[in-house]
Amino acid sequence: MVGTDREIRDEGSGQWVQDSVFALAGVYGPSGEGEYVYRGERPGAGWHGHGYFTRTLTILAGGEPVAIRLRKHRWLDTTTGMTCHSRPPGDPELLRFCTLIVFLRVWAWVSSPVGFHRRREVHEGLESGCGSDRTVQRWASRAMSEALEIQQALRLSIMEEVEPRPVESLFRGGLSPPDAVMKRRWRCPADVETLWRACAMLLVAARKLARHASTLLAGARRRWPTTKAPFGI
């Protein structure tokens, strides 16, 4: 294991998990009054710009949740009349919270040695207004079911940043969840171990590579191994 359990948990209080949208420099363009624009990329030759639509997204700014208006580019296929939009990094499907918030709330659960209801959030501001306990339990349950895919997508994202060195060079002591976590009554301990390792890998890599966690999560999203919508990345 790299360091102590406390050291792994404290990765979450560093500068690399303080910001989400703002960390992705050049991806989002501010347009004033708390509004950001994501222009995206044209889906193909037959697609033309078809305006924008706006949604509210809660992001992290300096470790505090902030609601912004996010304008996403809409596209029109002039042959079929179909429309689509460019989905930005950090904008999970059907969720009103950014990827980093979802990740940190799930990490607080999977890394807690004292159970779900006594867990300690990475940022105090996440305790209210960023999903109820029931919502976080749903996120956690889905993350558990996709733990291996999440770990692999994160590993590929980190691999791109660390090359030509092997990814394992960042975790020379290995990554294993502490006994206090694994002694909790889990329905599927193997999935918990995989998910814990995936989360810890991201937090340690963000610090050692000096990359915002939101940037690594965006890279993982591009490498999601299936066609279904990825959970949280």
C-alpha positions in Angstrom: 0.0 0.0 0.0 1.2 3.5 -0.8 1.5 5.3 2.5 -1.0 5.0 5.3 -4.8 4.9 4.9 -4.9 8.5 6.3 -2.4 9.6 3.7 -4.5 8.1 0.9 -7.7 9.7 2.2 -5.9 13.1 2.6 -5.1 13.0 -1.1 -8.7 14.3 -1.4 -7.9 17.5 0.4 -5.2 18.6 -2.0 -5.3 21.2 -4.8 -5.8 18.5 -7.4 -9.4 17.8 -6.3 -10.5 21.4 -5.6 -11.8 22.3 -9.0 -13.7 20.7 -11.8 -14.8 22.8 -14.8 -12.2 25.5 -14.1 -9.4 22.9 -14.2 -10.1 22.0 -17.8 -8.5 25.0 -19.3 -9.4 25.7 -22.9 -12.3 23.2 -22.8 -15.0 25.6 -21.5 -15.3 29.2 -22.5 -16.7 31.7 -19.9 -19.3 34.0 -21.3 -20.0 36.0 -18.1 -22.4 36.0 -15.2 -21.6 32.4 -14.2 -22.3 30.9 -17.6 -19.9 28.7 -19.6 -19.9 27.5 -23.2 -18.8 24.2 -24.5 -18.5 24.2 -28.3 -17.5 20.6 -28.8 -16.7 19.0 -32.1 -18.8 18.6 -35.3 -20.1 14.9 -35.3 -19.5 14.6 -39.1 -19.4 16.3 -42.5 -23.2 16.4 -42.8 -23.8 18.1 -39.4 -24.2 21.8 -39.0 -24.3 24.0 -35.9 -27.9 24.3 -34.6 -27.5 26.7 -31.7 -27.0 25.9 -28.0 -29.1 24.7 -25.1 -28.4 25.5 -21.5 -28.4 23.3 -18.4 -27.5 23.9 -14.8 -24.5 21.9 -13.6 -23.1 21.9 -10.0 -19.3 22.0 -10.1 -16.4 22.4 -7.7 -14.6 25.7 -7.4 -12.0 25.9 -4.7 -13.5 22.8 -3.0 -17.0 24.5 -2.8 -20.0 23.4 -4.9 -21.1 26.1 -7.3 -24.1 26.0 -9.7 -23.3 27.3 -13.2 -25.2 27.6 -16.4 -23.5 25.4 -19.1 -24.4 26.0 -22.8 -23.8 23.0 -25.0 -23.4 23.0 -28.7 -26.4 21.4 -30.6 -25.9 19.9 -34.1 -28.3 19.2 -36.9 -28.0 16.5 -39.6 -29.3 18.2 -42.7 -30.1 14.9 -44.4 -32.1 13.2 -41.7 -33.2 16.1 -39.6 -31.7 14.4 -36.5 -30.1 16.5 -33.8 -27.5 15.8 -31.1 -25.3 17.8 -28.8 -21.7 17.8 -27.8 -21.4 16.5 -24.2 -18.6 18.1 -22.3 -16.1 16.3 -20.0 -17.4 16.3 -16.4 -21.1 16.4 -17.5 -22.5 12.9 -16.7 -25.7 11.9 -18.5 -28.9 12.5 -16.5 -27.0 13.9 -13.4 -26.9 17.6 -12.3 -23.6 17.3 -10.6 -20.2 17.2 -12.3 -18.1 14.0 -12.5 -15.7 15.1 -9.8 -18.5 15.6 -7.3 -19.9 12.2 -8.0 -16.5 10.6 -7.7 -15.6 12.3 -4.4 -18.9 11.4 -2.8 -18.5 7.7 -3.8 -14.9 7.8 -2.6 -16.0 9.0 0.8 -18.3 6.0 1.1 -15.9 3.3 -0.2 -13.0 4.6 1.9 -14.9 5.0 5.1 -13.9 2.6 7.9 -16.9 3.5 10.0 -19.8 2.9 7.6 -21.9 4.9 5.2 -23.8 7.2 7.7 -20.7 8.1 9.6 -18.4 8.7 6.6 -16.4 11.9 6.3 -16.8 13.8 3.0 -13.6 15.1 1.3 -15.0 18.7 1.2 -17.5 19.8 3.9 -19.6 21.6 1.3 -20.5 18.3 -0.3 -22.6 17.2 2.7 -25.6 19.3 1.7 -26.9 20.2 -1.7 -24.9 17.6 -3.7 -27.2 14.6 -3.5 -29.1 13.1 -0.6 -27.8 9.9 1.1 -30.2 7.9 -1.0 -28.8 9.5 -4.1 -25.2 8.7 -3.1 -26.2 5.1 -2.3 -27.5 4.8 -5.8 -24.3 6.2 -7.2 -22.3 3.9 -5.1 -24.3 0.9 -6.1 -23.8 1.6 -9.8 -20.1 2.3 -9.3 -19.8 -1.1 -7.5 -21.4 -2.8 -10.5 -19.0 -1.1 -12.9 -15.9 -1.2 -10.7 -13.7 -3.1 -13.1 -14.6 -0.9 -16.0 -14.0 2.2 -14.0 -10.6 0.9 -12.8 -9.5 0.1 -16.4 -10.7 3.4 -17.8 -8.8 5.3 -15.1 -5.7 3.2 -15.6 -5.7 4.0 -19.4 -6.1 7.7 -18.7 -3.2 7.7 -16.2 -1.1 5.6 -18.5 -1.2 8.3 -21.2 0.0 10.9 -18.7 2.8 8.8 -17.3 4.3 7.3 -20.5 6.9 6.2 -21.2 7.1 5.1 -17.6 4.9 2.2 -16.6 1.8 3.1 -14.5 3.1 0.9 -11.7 6.0 3.3 -11.1 3.5 5.7 -9.4 2.4 2.9 -6.9 5.6 1.1 -6.1 4.2 -0.1 -2.8 1.0 -1.3 -4.4 -2.6 -0.2 -3.6 -4.7 -2.2 -1.2 -7.6 -1.0 0.9 -7.0 -0.9 4.7 -8.3 -3.7 6.9 -10.7 -1.4 8.6 -12.5 -0.8 5.3 -12.6 -4.4 4.2 -13.9 -5.6 7.6 -17.1 -3.7 7.0 -20.1 -5.9 6.0 -20.0 -5.5 2.2 -22.3 -7.4 -0.1 -19.5 -8.0 -2.6 -16.0 -7.4 -1.0 -14.2 -8.1 -4.3 -16.0 -5.2 -6.1 -15.3 -2.9 -3.1 -11.6 -3.7 -3.3 -11.6 -3.0 -7.0 -13.5 0.3 -6.7 -11.3 1.4 -3.7 -8.2 0.7 -5.8 -9.5 2.6 -8.8 -10.4 5.7 -6.7 -7.1 5.6 -4.8 -5.2 5.2 -8.1 -6.8 8.4 -9.4 -6.1 10.5 -6.3 -2.4 9.4 -5.9 -1.8 9.8 -9.7 -3.3 13.3 -9.7 -0.9 14.5 -7.0 2.2 12.7 -8.3 1.6 13.9 -11.9 0.4 17.4 -10.8 -2.9 16.9 -12.8 -6.3 17.9 -11.7 -8.4 14.8 -11.0 -11.1 16.2 -13.2 -8.7 16.1 -16.1 -7.8 12.5 -15.5 -11.5 11.7 -15.2 -12.2 13.3 -18.5 -9.5 11.1 -20.0 -11.1 8.1 -18.5 -14.4 9.0 -20.0 -12.9 9.0 -23.5 -11.7 5.4 -22.8 -14.9 3.9 -21.5 -14.9 0.3 -22.7 -18.6 0.0 -23.6 -21.2 1.8 -25.6 -23.4 2.4 -22.6 -23.3 5.7 -20.8 -20.4 5.6 -18.3 -21.1 6.1 -14.6 -19.6 9.3 -13.3 -16.8 9.5 -16.0 
